Amino acid sequence: MQKGWFITFEGPDGSGKTTISTNVYQKLLTSGLDVIYTREPGGIDIAEQIRGIILDPKNTAMDVKTEALLYAASRRQHLVEKVLPAIQAGKIVICDRFVDSSLAYQGVGRGIGIEEVLSINEFAIEGYYPDVTLFLDIDPIEGLKRISNRHYRDRLDREAEDFHLKVALGYQEVLKRYRHRMQVLDANRPVEEIVNEAVQYILAKVKPSV
């Protein structure tokens, strides 16, 4: 059986990542492809429980390394329980965030260091990276304006502007490091326009193999 595809969506808060990725998933599904949608942290029961701990606004005492380790633990369970079995079954997996988020948010945003966070995650993912990553590019200040109107803002949403600016710098480092699998999309455009571009890009990658 042909190996499936692991496709991730990344971007700072307010980039429209979840909206775009879910719409892309629906379009791929209606086109007849064998595709599943998932998210990080979360995607399966154990990882969703860890997500609740990480993002709960009440957990203000959480140490930055504890946060990084919890993300890695959630990622490991999600990978072995959901992502890898789907790919091994020949499916296309669309995932809202993966290891790149930890490198940007905890590595640079929290100041732990990209190499240190990468080390934690290498243990968790054992070298398994996405085949393709679509990065939704938006000015971090504009992204913060977008999330300011959310009814519910999680613990990371509520971080100071300086944190989100550091995350944006972290993503630039990630883009350079993994340029071979990154496709940058301008997230300042209408949703439908971004979705269509993402779908066309993915189809060009996977169609010869499905």
C-alpha positions in Angstrom: 0.0 0.0 0.0 1.2 3.5 -0.8 2.4 5.4 2.2 0.1 8.4 3.1 1.0 12.0 3.6 1.5 14.0 6.7 0.6 17.7 6.1 0.7 20.3 8.8 -0.5 23.9 9.1 1.5 26.4 11.2 1.2 30.1 12.0 1.0 32.5 14.9 -2.1 33.1 16.9 -4.7 34.9 14.8 -3.3 33.7 11.4 -6.5 31.9 10.7 -4.7 28.5 10.8 -7.6 26.5 12.2 -10.2 28.0 9.9 -8.0 27.5 6.9 -6.9 24.0 7.7 -10.5 22.7 8.4 -11.7 24.2 5.1 -8.8 22.7 3.2 -9.7 19.3 4.8 -13.3 19.6 3.7 -12.3 20.4 0.2 -9.9 17.5 0.0 -12.5 15.2 1.4 -15.2 16.2 -1.1 -12.6 15.7 -3.9 -12.6 12.0 -3.0 -9.3 11.8 -1.2 -8.8 9.5 1.8 -8.0 12.3 4.4 -8.4 12.8 8.1 -8.2 16.0 10.2 -6.5 16.3 13.6 -4.9 18.9 15.8 -2.2 19.5 18.4 -2.1 19.5 21.3 -4.9 17.0 21.2 -6.4 14.8 18.5 -7.0 11.8 20.8 -8.3 11.4 24.3 -5.0 11.4 26.3 -3.6 14.3 24.3 -6.8 16.3 24.7 -6.5 15.8 28.5 -2.9 17.2 28.3 -4.2 20.1 26.1 -6.6 21.0 28.9 -3.8 21.3 31.4 -1.5 23.3 29.1 -4.1 25.8 27.9 -6.1 26.3 31.1 -5.8 30.0 32.0 -5.7 29.1 35.7 -2.4 27.3 35.3 -0.3 30.5 35.6 2.3 28.8 37.8 3.4 26.4 35.0 7.1 26.3 34.5 8.2 26.8 30.9 10.0 23.5 30.7 7.0 21.7 32.2 5.0 23.3 29.4 7.5 22.1 26.7 7.5 18.6 28.1 3.7 18.4 28.2 3.5 19.4 24.6 6.1 16.8 23.7 4.2 14.1 25.7 0.9 15.0 24.0 2.6 15.0 20.6 4.1 11.5 21.2 0.7 9.9 22.1 -1.0 11.7 19.2 1.6 10.5 16.8 1.7 6.9 17.7 -2.0 6.5 18.3 -3.5 8.5 15.4 -1.1 10.0 12.9 1.3 7.1 12.1 -1.5 4.5 11.8 -3.4 6.7 9.4 -0.3 7.4 7.2 0.6 3.7 7.3 -2.9 3.0 6.0 -2.3 5.3 3.1 -4.3 8.2 4.3 -3.6 11.9 4.0 -3.4 13.5 7.5 -4.1 17.2 7.9 -2.9 18.4 11.2 -3.4 21.8 12.9 0.2 22.4 14.4 3.0 20.0 15.1 6.6 20.2 16.3 7.3 23.6 14.6 4.9 25.2 17.0 7.0 24.0 20.0 10.2 25.3 18.4 8.7 28.7 17.9 6.5 29.0 21.1 8.6 27.3 23.7 12.0 27.4 22.0 12.0 31.2 21.2 8.8 32.6 22.8 9.6 31.0 26.2 13.4 31.4 25.7 14.2 27.8 26.3 16.2 27.6 23.0 15.3 25.9 19.7 18.0 23.2 20.1 16.8 22.3 23.6 13.2 22.0 22.6 14.1 20.1 19.5 16.0 17.6 21.7 12.9 17.0 23.8 10.8 16.5 20.7 13.2 14.3 18.8 12.8 11.9 21.7 9.0 12.1 21.2 8.8 11.9 17.4 11.8 9.8 16.7 12.7 11.8 13.6 9.2 11.7 12.1 8.5 15.1 10.5 5.7 16.3 8.2 6.0 15.8 4.5 4.6 19.3 3.8 4.0 22.3 6.1 1.9 25.2 5.1 2.8 28.3 7.0 0.2 31.1 7.3 2.2 34.3 7.4 0.7 37.3 9.2 2.1 40.3 11.1 2.0 39.2 14.8 0.3 42.5 15.8 -2.4 42.0 13.3 -2.9 38.4 14.6 -3.2 39.7 18.2 -5.9 42.2 17.0 -7.8 39.2 15.5 -7.7 37.1 18.7 -8.6 40.0 21.0 -12.3 39.5 20.0 -12.4 35.8 20.8 -15.0 34.8 23.4 -12.5 32.5 25.0 -8.8 33.1 25.2 -6.6 30.3 26.4 -3.4 30.7 28.5 -1.1 31.3 25.6 -3.6 33.7 23.9 -3.4 35.8 27.0 0.4 36.2 27.0 1.9 39.7 26.6 2.6 41.2 23.1 6.3 40.7 23.6 5.8 36.9 23.8 3.9 36.8 20.5 6.6 38.9 18.9 9.2 36.4 20.0 7.1 33.6 18.6 7.0 35.3 15.2 10.8 35.5 15.3 10.9 31.8 16.2 8.8 30.9 13.2 11.3 32.8 11.0 14.0 30.5 12.3 11.9 27.5 11.8 11.1 28.5 8.2 14.9 28.8 7.5 15.7 25.5 9.1 13.0 23.5 7.3 12.7 25.4 4.1 12.6 22.2 2.1 9.1 21.3 3.4 7.7 24.8 4.0 5.2 26.6 1.8 4.4 30.2 2.9 0.9 31.5 2.4 0.0 35.1 2.8 -2.7 35.1 5.5 -3.9 38.6 5.0 -6.1 37.6 2.1 -9.7 36.3 2.1 -10.2 32.9 3.6 -11.5 31.3 0.4 -8.5 32.6 -1.6 -6.0 31.1 0.9 -7.9 27.8 1.1 -7.9 27.5 -2.7 -4.2 28.1 -2.9 -3.5 25.6 -0.2 -5.7 22.9 -1.8 -4.0 23.4 -5.2 -0.6 23.1 -3.6 -1.5 19.9 -1.7 -3.1 18.3 -4.7 0.0 19.0 -6.8 2.0 17.1 -4.2 -0.3 14.1 -3.5 -2.1 13.5 -6.7 0.7 11.5 -8.4 0.6 9.2 -5.4 -3.0 8.6 -4.7 
